[in-house]
Amino acid sequence: MNRARVDARTADAVGAPLPEPPGGAASTAPDATASSAASAVPAGTGGGGRLTSVALVIGGVVSLQFGAAVAVLLFPRAGALGVVTLRLVLAAVVLLVACRPRLRGHARADWLLVCVFGAALAGMNTLFYQAIDRIPLGAAVTLEFLGPLVLSVATSRRLVSLVWAALALGGVVLLGRSGFDSLDPAGAGFALAAGALWASYILLSARTGQRFPKADGLALAMSVAAVLSIPLGVASKGAALLDPATIGLGAAVALMSSVLPYTLELLALRRLPASGFAVLMSLEPAAGAAAGFLLLSQSLSAAEGVAILLVVVASVGAVRTSSSRGGPSRPTPGPAPSGE
């Protein structure tokens, strides 16, 4: 998840400001600064610039999912909980240095929102990493993706959305055709729970963006998430987290899952409409499956491959349906996170 990346696909559906990146700028992804930059550029840019933006988004998706695969390789050293701690702490440090959020002048309700947002970030990342520790990366991303997809379908209020819901349900049935015996029930449950928190994260991100300038809210929430994750990481692996090699690999995970996707998507959103961006982000389950196959030797059956395809198609359809409701939308200033 954690994701971390802009969840424009769901922002379109709920009509809220564009959310910020989950895993550390996360799905991770661009923040409010990206939103503002995007809205400042006319939608009708040249075809060459649009193609470049598409390539940048795809690069961000690939980086995010291969970062998750590298995280799995780090599990023997730091454990799933330890990797979450490393990623969130490093992401929080980067965001605090980059954003330098103002600490004074916020109401008690603002700080409560930041704490809830941070708890959602910590929970989403922890659950997702628990999932990919037990089931193939492609399957985990597909199941987690159901959270934003359900949110998008539920807020669409169009009958055609039932088609996308049915396709997604068909994908889940294929993935769990033997009662999830082939996947591991706990891993599947962790992925679904991470998806539920991802949907909550999107809504919390929108509210945070309305109360805090730029990416200040995300930086503060990420710091809360990092603090919450430290006891779990220390209890899991303790001093092993201070090993230089482990820290270096953790930094690589943070770079691939947070910094690089954030940068690429920030550049892409200057020319690409939010609806188009959201469709490209729907390729994440397929990218996760490819990363799992190439780096982790996680092969999927034909049925599982079809399941992932169904969820991807359902996500694309849901995004197109929600964006056509009021015409193609562009990002609006607000908080920005992906996921995993």
Contacts in CASP RR format, 6 or more apart in sequence:
PFRMAT RR
TARGET T0000
AUTHOR 0000-0000-0000
METHOD contacts of the structure
MODEL  1
MNRARVDARTADAVGAPLPEPPGGAASTAPDATASSAASAVPAGTGGGGR
LTSVALVIGGVVSLQFGAAVAVLLFPRAGALGVVTLRLVLAAVVLLVACR
PRLRGHARADWLLVCVFGAALAGMNTLFYQAIDRIPLGAAVTLEFLGPLV
LSVATSRRLVSLVWAALALGGVVLLGRSGFDSLDPAGAGFALAAGALWAS
YILLSARTGQRFPKADGLALAMSVAAVLSIPLGVASKGAALLDPATIGLG
AAVALMSSVLPYTLELLALRRLPASGFAVLMSLEPAAGAAAGFLLLSQSL
SAAEGVAILLVVVASVGAVRTSSSRGGPSRPTPGPAPSGE
1 22 0 8 1.000
1 23 0 8 1.000
1 27 0 8 1.000
1 28 0 8 1.000
1 68 0 8 1.000
1 124 0 8 1.000
1 125 0 8 1.000
1 128 0 8 1.000
1 141 0 8 1.000
1 144 0 8 1.000
1 194 0 8 1.000
1 195 0 8 1.000
1 198 0 8 1.000
1 338 0 8 1.000
1 339 0 8 1.000
1 340 0 8 1.000
2 22 0 8 1.000
2 23 0 8 1.000
2 26 0 8 1.000
2 27 0 8 1.000
2 28 0 8 1.000
2 124 0 8 1.000
2 125 0 8 1.000
2 128 0 8 1.000
2 129 0 8 1.000
2 144 0 8 1.000
2 194 0 8 1.000
2 198 0 8 1.000
2 257 0 8 1.000
2 338 0 8 1.000
2 339 0 8 1.000
2 340 0 8 1.000
3 22 0 8 1.000
3 23 0 8 1.000
3 26 0 8 1.000
3 27 0 8 1.000
3 28 0 8 1.000
3 64 0 8 1.000
3 124 0 8 1.000
3 125 0 8 1.000
3 128 0 8 1.000
3 144 0 8 1.000
3 194 0 8 1.000
3 198 0 8 1.000
3 257 0 8 1.000
3 337 0 8 1.000
3 338 0 8 1.000
3 339 0 8 1.000
3 340 0 8 1.000
4 21 0 8 1.000
4 22 0 8 1.000
4 23 0 8 1.000
4 24 0 8 1.000
4 25 0 8 1.000
4 26 0 8 1.000
4 27 0 8 1.000
4 28 0 8 1.000
4 29 0 8 1.000
4 64 0 8 1.000
4 91 0 8 1.000
4 257 0 8 1.000
4 258 0 8 1.000
4 261 0 8 1.000
4 262 0 8 1.000
4 337 0 8 1.000
4 338 0 8 1.000
4 339 0 8 1.000
4 340 0 8 1.000
5 21 0 8 1.000
5 22 0 8 1.000
5 26 0 8 1.000
5 27 0 8 1.000
5 28 0 8 1.000
5 29 0 8 1.000
5 30 0 8 1.000
5 60 0 8 1.000
5 61 0 8 1.000
5 64 0 8 1.000
5 261 0 8 1.000
5 262 0 8 1.000
5 265 0 8 1.000
5 281 0 8 1.000
5 337 0 8 1.000
5 338 0 8 1.000
5 339 0 8 1.000
6 18 0 8 1.000
6 19 0 8 1.000
6 20 0 8 1.000
6 21 0 8 1.000
6 29 0 8 1.000
6 30 0 8 1.000
6 34 0 8 1.000
6 35 0 8 1.000
6 265 0 8 1.000
6 269 0 8 1.000
6 274 0 8 1.000
6 277 0 8 1.000
6 281 0 8 1.000
6 331 0 8 1.000
6 336 0 8 1.000
6 337 0 8 1.000
6 338 0 8 1.000
7 18 0 8 1.000
7 19 0 8 1.000
7 27 0 8 1.000
7 29 0 8 1.000
7 148 0 8 1.000
7 198 0 8 1.000
7 202 0 8 1.000
7 205 0 8 1.000
7 278 0 8 1.000
7 281 0 8 1.000
7 337 0 8 1.000
7 338 0 8 1.000
8 18 0 8 1.000
8 274 0 8 1.000
8 275 0 8 1.000
8 276 0 8 1.000
8 277 0 8 1.000
8 278 0 8 1.000
8 281 0 8 1.000
8 331 0 8 1.000
9 148 0 8 1.000
9 152 0 8 1.000
9 277 0 8 1.000
9 278 0 8 1.000
9 279 0 8 1.000
9 281 0 8 1.000
9 282 0 8 1.000
9 315 0 8 1.000
9 318 0 8 1.000
9 319 0 8 1.000
9 322 0 8 1.000
10 19 0 8 1.000
10 148 0 8 1.000
10 151 0 8 1.000
10 152 0 8 1.000
10 199 0 8 1.000
10 202 0 8 1.000
10 278 0 8 1.000
11 17 0 8 1.000
11 18 0 8 1.000
11 19 0 8 1.000
11 202 0 8 1.000
11 206 0 8 1.000
11 274 0 8 1.000
11 278 0 8 1.000
11 331 0 8 1.000
12 152 0 8 1.000
12 274 0 8 1.000
12 275 0 8 1.000
12 278 0 8 1.000
12 319 0 8 1.000
12 322 0 8 1.000
12 323 0 8 1.000
12 329 0 8 1.000
13 151 0 8 1.000
13 152 0 8 1.000
13 153 0 8 1.000
13 155 0 8 1.000
13 156 0 8 1.000
13 318 0 8 1.000
13 319 0 8 1.000
13 322 0 8 1.000
14 151 0 8 1.000
14 152 0 8 1.000
14 155 0 8 1.000
14 202 0 8 1.000
14 203 0 8 1.000
14 206 0 8 1.000
15 155 0 8 1.000
15 329 0 8 1.000
16 202 0 8 1.000
16 203 0 8 1.000
16 206 0 8 1.000
17 32 0 8 1.000
17 35 0 8 1.000
17 206 0 8 1.000
17 209 0 8 1.000
17 210 0 8 1.000
17 331 0 8 1.000
17 332 0 8 1.000
17 333 0 8 1.000
17 334 0 8 1.000
17 335 0 8 1.000
18 30 0 8 1.000
18 32 0 8 1.000
18 34 0 8 1.000
18 35 0 8 1.000
18 206 0 8 1.000
18 274 0 8 1.000
18 331 0 8 1.000
18 332 0 8 1.000
18 334 0 8 1.000
18 335 0 8 1.000
18 336 0 8 1.000
19 201 0 8 1.000
19 202 0 8 1.000
19 205 0 8 1.000
19 206 0 8 1.000
19 335 0 8 1.000
19 336 0 8 1.000
19 337 0 8 1.000
20 26 0 8 1.000
20 29 0 8 1.000
20 30 0 8 1.000
20 31 0 8 1.000
20 32 0 8 1.000
20 205 0 8 1.000
20 208 0 8 1.000
20 209 0 8 1.000
20 215 0 8 1.000
20 217 0 8 1.000
20 218 0 8 1.000
20 335 0 8 1.000
20 336 0 8 1.000
20 337 0 8 1.000
21 27 0 8 1.000
21 28 0 8 1.000
21 29 0 8 1.000
21 30 0 8 1.000
21 31 0 8 1.000
21 218 0 8 1.000
21 258 0 8 1.000
21 261 0 8 1.000
21 262 0 8 1.000
21 336 0 8 1.000
21 337 0 8 1.000
21 338 0 8 1.000
21 339 0 8 1.000
22 28 0 8 1.000
22 29 0 8 1.000
22 121 0 8 1.000
22 124 0 8 1.000
22 125 0 8 1.000
22 198 0 8 1.000
22 201 0 8 1.000
22 337 0 8 1.000
22 338 0 8 1.000
22 339 0 8 1.000
22 340 0 8 1.000
23 87 0 8 1.000
23 88 0 8 1.000
23 91 0 8 1.000
23 121 0 8 1.000
23 124 0 8 1.000
23 125 0 8 1.000
23 222 0 8 1.000
23 257 0 8 1.000
23 258 0 8 1.000
23 337 0 8 1.000
23 338 0 8 1.000
23 339 0 8 1.000
23 340 0 8 1.000
24 87 0 8 1.000
24 88 0 8 1.000
24 91 0 8 1.000
24 92 0 8 1.000
24 94 0 8 1.000
24 95 0 8 1.000
24 121 0 8 1.000
24 218 0 8 1.000
24 222 0 8 1.000
24 254 0 8 1.000
24 257 0 8 1.000
24 258 0 8 1.000
24 262 0 8 1.000
24 337 0 8 1.000
25 31 0 8 1.000
25 91 0 8 1.000
25 94 0 8 1.000
25 95 0 8 1.000
25 215 0 8 1.000
25 218 0 8 1.000
25 222 0 8 1.000
25 258 0 8 1.000
25 259 0 8 1.000
25 262 0 8 1.000
25 336 0 8 1.000
25 337 0 8 1.000
26 91 0 8 1.000
26 257 0 8 1.000
26 258 0 8 1.000
26 261 0 8 1.000
26 262 0 8 1.000
26 337 0 8 1.000
26 338 0 8 1.000
26 339 0 8 1.000
27 64 0 8 1.000
27 261 0 8 1.000
27 281 0 8 1.000
27 284 0 8 1.000
27 337 0 8 1.000
27 338 0 8 1.000
27 339 0 8 1.000
27 340 0 8 1.000
28 64 0 8 1.000
28 91 0 8 1.000
28 257 0 8 1.000
28 258 0 8 1.000
28 261 0 8 1.000
28 262 0 8 1.000
28 337 0 8 1.000
28 338 0 8 1.000
28 339 0 8 1.000
28 340 0 8 1.000
29 261 0 8 1.000
29 262 0 8 1.000
29 265 0 8 1.000
29 336 0 8 1.000
29 337 0 8 1.000
29 338 0 8 1.000
29 339 0 8 1.000
30 38 0 8 1.000
30 262 0 8 1.000
30 265 0 8 1.000
30 266 0 8 1.000
30 269 0 8 1.000
30 336 0 8 1.000
31 214 0 8 1.000
31 215 0 8 1.000
31 218 0 8 1.000
31 262 0 8 1.000
31 335 0 8 1.000
31 336 0 8 1.000
31 337 0 8 1.000
32 209 0 8 1.000
32 213 0 8 1.000
32 214 0 8 1.000
32 215 0 8 1.000
32 218 0 8 1.000
32 333 0 8 1.000
32 334 0 8 1.000
32 335 0 8 1.000
32 336 0 8 1.000
33 214 0 8 1.000
33 215 0 8 1.000
33 266 0 8 1.000
33 336 0 8 1.000
34 262 0 8 1.000
34 265 0 8 1.000
34 266 0 8 1.000
34 269 0 8 1.000
34 331 0 8 1.000
34 336 0 8 1.000
35 269 0 8 1.000
35 331 0 8 1.000
35 332 0 8 1.000
35 333 0 8 1.000
35 334 0 8 1.000
35 336 0 8 1.000
36 333 0 8 1.000
37 266 0 8 1.000
37 269 0 8 1.000
37 270 0 8 1.000
38 269 0 8 1.000
38 270 0 8 1.000
38 272 0 8 1.000
38 274 0 8 1.000
38 330 0 8 1.000
38 331 0 8 1.000
39 330 0 8 1.000
39 331 0 8 1.000
39 332 0 8 1.000
39 333 0 8 1.000
40 270 0 8 1.000
41 270 0 8 1.000
41 271 0 8 1.000
43 273 0 8 1.000
43 328 0 8 1.000
43 330 0 8 1.000
45 271 0 8 1.000
46 271 0 8 1.000
49 271 0 8 1.000
50 271 0 8 1.000
50 272 0 8 1.000
52 271 0 8 1.000
53 267 0 8 1.000
53 268 0 8 1.000
53 269 0 8 1.000
53 270 0 8 1.000
53 271 0 8 1.000
53 272 0 8 1.000
54 268 0 8 1.000
54 272 0 8 1.000
54 280 0 8 1.000
56 264 0 8 1.000
56 265 0 8 1.000
56 267 0 8 1.000
56 268 0 8 1.000
57 264 0 8 1.000
57 265 0 8 1.000
57 268 0 8 1.000
57 272 0 8 1.000
57 277 0 8 1.000
57 280 0 8 1.000
57 281 0 8 1.000
58 280 0 8 1.000
58 283 0 8 1.000
59 261 0 8 1.000
59 264 0 8 1.000
60 260 0 8 1.000
60 261 0 8 1.000
60 264 0 8 1.000
60 265 0 8 1.000
61 261 0 8 1.000
61 280 0 8 1.000
61 281 0 8 1.000
61 283 0 8 1.000
61 284 0 8 1.000
61 287 0 8 1.000
62 287 0 8 1.000
62 290 0 8 1.000
62 291 0 8 1.000
63 256 0 8 1.000
63 257 0 8 1.000
63 260 0 8 1.000
63 261 0 8 1.000
63 264 0 8 1.000
64 256 0 8 1.000
64 257 0 8 1.000
64 261 0 8 1.000
64 284 0 8 1.000
64 287 0 8 1.000
64 338 0 8 1.000
64 339 0 8 1.000
64 340 0 8 1.000
65 137 0 8 1.000
65 141 0 8 1.000
65 284 0 8 1.000
65 287 0 8 1.000
65 288 0 8 1.000
65 290 0 8 1.000
65 291 0 8 1.000
66 256 0 8 1.000
66 291 0 8 1.000
66 295 0 8 1.000
67 252 0 8 1.000
67 253 0 8 1.000
67 256 0 8 1.000
67 257 0 8 1.000
67 291 0 8 1.000
68 132 0 8 1.000
68 137 0 8 1.000
68 141 0 8 1.000
68 257 0 8 1.000
68 288 0 8 1.000
68 291 0 8 1.000
68 340 0 8 1.000
69 137 0 8 1.000
69 288 0 8 1.000
69 291 0 8 1.000
69 292 0 8 1.000
69 294 0 8 1.000
69 295 0 8 1.000
69 296 0 8 1.000
70 249 0 8 1.000
70 252 0 8 1.000
70 253 0 8 1.000
70 256 0 8 1.000
70 295 0 8 1.000
71 83 0 8 1.000
71 87 0 8 1.000
71 129 0 8 1.000
71 132 0 8 1.000
71 250 0 8 1.000
71 253 0 8 1.000
71 257 0 8 1.000
72 132 0 8 1.000
72 133 0 8 1.000
72 137 0 8 1.000
72 292 0 8 1.000
72 295 0 8 1.000
72 296 0 8 1.000
73 249 0 8 1.000
73 295 0 8 1.000
73 296 0 8 1.000
74 83 0 8 1.000
74 246 0 8 1.000
74 249 0 8 1.000
74 250 0 8 1.000
74 253 0 8 1.000
75 83 0 8 1.000
75 133 0 8 1.000
77 237 0 8 1.000
77 240 0 8 1.000
77 243 0 8 1.000
77 245 0 8 1.000
77 246 0 8 1.000
77 249 0 8 1.000
78 85 0 8 1.000
78 86 0 8 1.000
78 236 0 8 1.000
78 237 0 8 1.000
78 240 0 8 1.000
78 241 0 8 1.000
78 246 0 8 1.000
78 249 0 8 1.000
78 250 0 8 1.000
79 133 0 8 1.000
79 236 0 8 1.000
79 237 0 8 1.000
80 126 0 8 1.000
80 129 0 8 1.000
80 130 0 8 1.000
80 132 0 8 1.000
80 133 0 8 1.000
80 236 0 8 1.000
81 126 0 8 1.000
81 129 0 8 1.000
81 229 0 8 1.000
81 232 0 8 1.000
81 233 0 8 1.000
81 235 0 8 1.000
81 236 0 8 1.000
81 237 0 8 1.000
82 229 0 8 1.000
82 232 0 8 1.000
82 233 0 8 1.000
82 236 0 8 1.000
82 237 0 8 1.000
82 241 0 8 1.000
83 129 0 8 1.000
83 250 0 8 1.000
83 253 0 8 1.000
84 122 0 8 1.000
84 125 0 8 1.000
84 126 0 8 1.000
84 129 0 8 1.000
84 229 0 8 1.000
84 232 0 8 1.000
84 233 0 8 1.000
85 226 0 8 1.000
85 229 0 8 1.000
85 230 0 8 1.000
85 232 0 8 1.000
85 233 0 8 1.000
85 234 0 8 1.000
85 241 0 8 1.000
86 241 0 8 1.000
86 246 0 8 1.000
86 247 0 8 1.000
86 250 0 8 1.000
86 251 0 8 1.000
86 253 0 8 1.000
86 254 0 8 1.000
87 125 0 8 1.000
87 250 0 8 1.000
87 253 0 8 1.000
87 254 0 8 1.000
87 257 0 8 1.000
87 258 0 8 1.000
88 121 0 8 1.000
88 122 0 8 1.000
88 125 0 8 1.000
88 222 0 8 1.000
88 225 0 8 1.000
88 226 0 8 1.000
88 229 0 8 1.000
89 226 0 8 1.000
89 229 0 8 1.000
89 230 0 8 1.000
90 250 0 8 1.000
90 251 0 8 1.000
90 254 0 8 1.000
90 258 0 8 1.000
91 222 0 8 1.000
91 226 0 8 1.000
91 254 0 8 1.000
91 258 0 8 1.000
92 219 0 8 1.000
92 222 0 8 1.000
92 223 0 8 1.000
92 225 0 8 1.000
92 226 0 8 1.000
94 254 0 8 1.000
94 258 0 8 1.000
94 259 0 8 1.000
95 215 0 8 1.000
95 218 0 8 1.000
95 219 0 8 1.000
95 222 0 8 1.000
95 223 0 8 1.000
96 219 0 8 1.000
96 223 0 8 1.000
98 215 0 8 1.000
98 219 0 8 1.000
99 214 0 8 1.000
99 215 0 8 1.000
99 216 0 8 1.000
99 218 0 8 1.000
99 219 0 8 1.000
101 212 0 8 1.000
101 215 0 8 1.000
101 216 0 8 1.000
101 217 0 8 1.000
101 219 0 8 1.000
101 220 0 8 1.000
102 213 0 8 1.000
102 216 0 8 1.000
106 211 0 8 1.000
106 212 0 8 1.000
110 211 0 8 1.000
110 212 0 8 1.000
113 204 0 8 1.000
113 207 0 8 1.000
113 208 0 8 1.000
113 211 0 8 1.000
114 208 0 8 1.000
114 212 0 8 1.000
114 217 0 8 1.000
114 220 0 8 1.000
114 221 0 8 1.000
114 224 0 8 1.000
115 221 0 8 1.000
115 224 0 8 1.000
116 204 0 8 1.000
117 201 0 8 1.000
117 204 0 8 1.000
117 205 0 8 1.000
117 207 0 8 1.000
117 208 0 8 1.000
117 217 0 8 1.000
117 221 0 8 1.000
117 224 0 8 1.000
118 221 0 8 1.000
118 222 0 8 1.000
118 224 0 8 1.000
118 225 0 8 1.000
118 228 0 8 1.000
119 224 0 8 1.000
119 225 0 8 1.000
119 228 0 8 1.000
120 197 0 8 1.000
120 200 0 8 1.000
120 201 0 8 1.000
120 204 0 8 1.000
121 201 0 8 1.000
121 221 0 8 1.000
121 222 0 8 1.000
121 224 0 8 1.000
121 225 0 8 1.000
121 337 0 8 1.000
122 224 0 8 1.000
122 225 0 8 1.000
122 226 0 8 1.000
122 228 0 8 1.000
122 229 0 8 1.000
123 194 0 8 1.000
123 197 0 8 1.000
123 225 0 8 1.000
124 194 0 8 1.000
124 195 0 8 1.000
124 197 0 8 1.000
124 198 0 8 1.000
124 201 0 8 1.000
124 339 0 8 1.000
124 340 0 8 1.000
125 194 0 8 1.000
125 225 0 8 1.000
125 229 0 8 1.000
125 339 0 8 1.000
125 340 0 8 1.000
126 229 0 8 1.000
126 232 0 8 1.000
127 190 0 8 1.000
127 191 0 8 1.000
127 193 0 8 1.000
127 194 0 8 1.000
127 195 0 8 1.000
127 197 0 8 1.000
128 140 0 8 1.000
128 144 0 8 1.000
128 190 0 8 1.000
128 191 0 8 1.000
128 194 0 8 1.000
128 195 0 8 1.000
128 339 0 8 1.000
128 340 0 8 1.000
129 340 0 8 1.000
130 186 0 8 1.000
130 187 0 8 1.000
130 190 0 8 1.000
131 140 0 8 1.000
131 143 0 8 1.000
131 144 0 8 1.000
131 187 0 8 1.000
131 188 0 8 1.000
131 189 0 8 1.000
131 190 0 8 1.000
131 191 0 8 1.000
131 194 0 8 1.000
132 140 0 8 1.000
132 340 0 8 1.000
133 187 0 8 1.000
134 184 0 8 1.000
134 186 0 8 1.000
134 187 0 8 1.000
134 190 0 8 1.000
135 183 0 8 1.000
135 184 0 8 1.000
135 187 0 8 1.000
135 188 0 8 1.000
135 191 0 8 1.000
136 183 0 8 1.000
136 289 0 8 1.000
136 292 0 8 1.000
136 296 0 8 1.000
136 298 0 8 1.000
136 300 0 8 1.000
136 304 0 8 1.000
137 288 0 8 1.000
137 289 0 8 1.000
137 291 0 8 1.000
137 292 0 8 1.000
137 296 0 8 1.000
137 298 0 8 1.000
138 285 0 8 1.000
138 288 0 8 1.000
138 289 0 8 1.000
138 291 0 8 1.000
138 292 0 8 1.000
138 298 0 8 1.000
138 300 0 8 1.000
138 308 0 8 1.000
139 175 0 8 1.000
139 183 0 8 1.000
139 188 0 8 1.000
139 191 0 8 1.000
139 289 0 8 1.000
139 300 0 8 1.000
139 304 0 8 1.000
139 307 0 8 1.000
139 308 0 8 1.000
140 187 0 8 1.000
140 190 0 8 1.000
140 191 0 8 1.000
140 340 0 8 1.000
141 191 0 8 1.000
141 284 0 8 1.000
141 285 0 8 1.000
141 287 0 8 1.000
141 288 0 8 1.000
141 289 0 8 1.000
141 340 0 8 1.000
142 171 0 8 1.000
142 175 0 8 1.000
142 191 0 8 1.000
142 285 0 8 1.000
142 289 0 8 1.000
142 307 0 8 1.000
142 308 0 8 1.000
142 311 0 8 1.000
143 172 0 8 1.000
143 175 0 8 1.000
143 188 0 8 1.000
143 189 0 8 1.000
143 191 0 8 1.000
143 192 0 8 1.000
143 195 0 8 1.000
144 191 0 8 1.000
144 192 0 8 1.000
144 194 0 8 1.000
144 195 0 8 1.000
144 198 0 8 1.000
144 339 0 8 1.000
144 340 0 8 1.000
145 195 0 8 1.000
145 282 0 8 1.000
145 284 0 8 1.000
145 285 0 8 1.000
145 311 0 8 1.000
145 315 0 8 1.000
146 168 0 8 1.000
146 172 0 8 1.000
146 192 0 8 1.000
146 195 0 8 1.000
146 311 0 8 1.000
147 195 0 8 1.000
147 196 0 8 1.000
147 198 0 8 1.000
147 199 0 8 1.000
148 195 0 8 1.000
148 198 0 8 1.000
148 199 0 8 1.000
148 202 0 8 1.000
148 315 0 8 1.000
149 164 0 8 1.000
149 168 0 8 1.000
149 311 0 8 1.000
149 314 0 8 1.000
149 315 0 8 1.000
149 318 0 8 1.000
150 165 0 8 1.000
150 168 0 8 1.000
150 199 0 8 1.000
151 199 0 8 1.000
151 202 0 8 1.000
151 203 0 8 1.000
152 161 0 8 1.000
152 315 0 8 1.000
152 318 0 8 1.000
152 319 0 8 1.000
152 322 0 8 1.000
153 161 0 8 1.000
153 162 0 8 1.000
153 164 0 8 1.000
153 165 0 8 1.000
153 168 0 8 1.000
153 318 0 8 1.000
155 322 0 8 1.000
156 318 0 8 1.000
156 321 0 8 1.000
156 322 0 8 1.000
156 325 0 8 1.000
158 321 0 8 1.000
158 325 0 8 1.000
160 321 0 8 1.000
161 318 0 8 1.000
161 321 0 8 1.000
164 314 0 8 1.000
164 315 0 8 1.000
164 317 0 8 1.000
164 318 0 8 1.000
164 321 0 8 1.000
165 314 0 8 1.000
167 310 0 8 1.000
167 311 0 8 1.000
167 313 0 8 1.000
167 314 0 8 1.000
168 310 0 8 1.000
168 311 0 8 1.000
168 314 0 8 1.000
168 315 0 8 1.000
170 307 0 8 1.000
170 310 0 8 1.000
171 306 0 8 1.000
171 307 0 8 1.000
171 308 0 8 1.000
171 310 0 8 1.000
171 311 0 8 1.000
172 307 0 8 1.000
172 311 0 8 1.000
173 307 0 8 1.000
174 303 0 8 1.000
174 304 0 8 1.000
174 306 0 8 1.000
174 307 0 8 1.000
174 310 0 8 1.000
175 183 0 8 1.000
175 188 0 8 1.000
175 304 0 8 1.000
175 307 0 8 1.000
176 182 0 8 1.000
176 183 0 8 1.000
176 188 0 8 1.000
177 303 0 8 1.000
179 185 0 8 1.000
180 188 0 8 1.000
182 301 0 8 1.000
194 340 0 8 1.000
198 339 0 8 1.000
201 337 0 8 1.000
205 218 0 8 1.000
205 335 0 8 1.000
205 336 0 8 1.000
205 337 0 8 1.000
206 334 0 8 1.000
206 335 0 8 1.000
207 335 0 8 1.000
208 217 0 8 1.000
208 218 0 8 1.000
208 221 0 8 1.000
208 335 0 8 1.000
209 217 0 8 1.000
209 334 0 8 1.000
209 335 0 8 1.000
209 336 0 8 1.000
210 334 0 8 1.000
210 335 0 8 1.000
211 217 0 8 1.000
212 220 0 8 1.000
212 335 0 8 1.000
215 335 0 8 1.000
215 336 0 8 1.000
217 335 0 8 1.000
218 335 0 8 1.000
218 336 0 8 1.000
218 337 0 8 1.000
233 241 0 8 1.000
234 241 0 8 1.000
240 246 0 8 1.000
241 247 0 8 1.000
257 339 0 8 1.000
257 340 0 8 1.000
261 338 0 8 1.000
265 277 0 8 1.000
268 277 0 8 1.000
269 277 0 8 1.000
269 331 0 8 1.000
272 280 0 8 1.000
273 328 0 8 1.000
273 329 0 8 1.000
273 330 0 8 1.000
274 323 0 8 1.000
274 328 0 8 1.000
274 329 0 8 1.000
274 330 0 8 1.000
274 331 0 8 1.000
275 319 0 8 1.000
275 320 0 8 1.000
275 323 0 8 1.000
275 327 0 8 1.000
275 328 0 8 1.000
275 329 0 8 1.000
276 319 0 8 1.000
276 323 0 8 1.000
276 328 0 8 1.000
278 319 0 8 1.000
278 323 0 8 1.000
279 316 0 8 1.000
279 319 0 8 1.000
279 320 0 8 1.000
281 338 0 8 1.000
282 312 0 8 1.000
282 315 0 8 1.000
282 316 0 8 1.000
282 319 0 8 1.000
283 312 0 8 1.000
284 338 0 8 1.000
285 308 0 8 1.000
285 311 0 8 1.000
285 312 0 8 1.000
286 308 0 8 1.000
286 309 0 8 1.000
286 312 0 8 1.000
289 298 0 8 1.000
289 300 0 8 1.000
289 305 0 8 1.000
289 308 0 8 1.000
292 298 0 8 1.000
293 299 0 8 1.000
293 300 0 8 1.000
300 308 0 8 1.000
323 329 0 8 1.000
END
